[in-house]
């Protein structure tokens, strides 16, 4: 039996991890907890310890010289609007009853159950399996999509309403969130093998990043994400929110939903999230990003 080698421990601190460290240090988190979460995220333990020490030193210096600026940069003033999901433990979503497992407010996060049936999940995997390619990420500086070690998966996508199952899923999400179908980006299917992961990141396009302008022109800001789990994962593969100390385990047909853009035009850095490494088995998910207005992919 061939066993995939374990990925090498990380020894580079991405901008997303730098932001996460700084914001949690401002919140008063202790070094041991931060190091444990970084090691869980794939970092070399010694590198994590040194990185925390360096960022803490820089943060303390800024706290002494310009504390108001640091608090503002940590996103402490974001205020979420009421979550878009209906109140209660169950809601009708087009042709299907969806259970709401839990709901958090400010930041707005929810677990949705029975979004897809077992047969629908299996069929989406079958339709995707033959056209997978190495996944890409958006470069924050240029706006271009490119392959990166931040995301070790393969994937594909389906156009809006491309087939019956995709169309049903899009109608269900529109019904339960109140966000029109045309505001959704194409449904993205992702496949992670053992060791595959997606390091902590934000789904919104940071207005301060020079590469965001191109993406904001084709539908405005992303306001929410739905991650639908197409199969159980034997071990690992959870969707984690490091700032919230929240972890959602993949369960076939369920989904995690989270919002990070309010009506005042602010983005919520607390919705930093990651796909934890798959330890055993495989992970299949369908991701839907929802925009401010109708999405029109750039030519």
Secondary structure, DSSP 8 states (H G I E B T S, - for coil): ---------B----HHHHHHHHHHHHHT--HHHHHHHHHHTTB-HHHHHHHHHHHHHHHHHHHHHHHHHHHHHTTTT------SS-SSSEEEETTEEEEEEEEETTTEEEEEE-SS-HHHHHHHHHHHHTT-EE--EE-TTT--EE--TTB--EEEEE-TT-SHHHHHHHHHHHHHH---GGGB--EEEEEE-TT--EEEE-SS--TTSTTHHHHHTTTS-EEEEEEEE-S--SEE--EEEGGGTEEE---TT-EEEEE-B-TTS-B-GGG-EEE--EEES-EEEEEEEEESS------
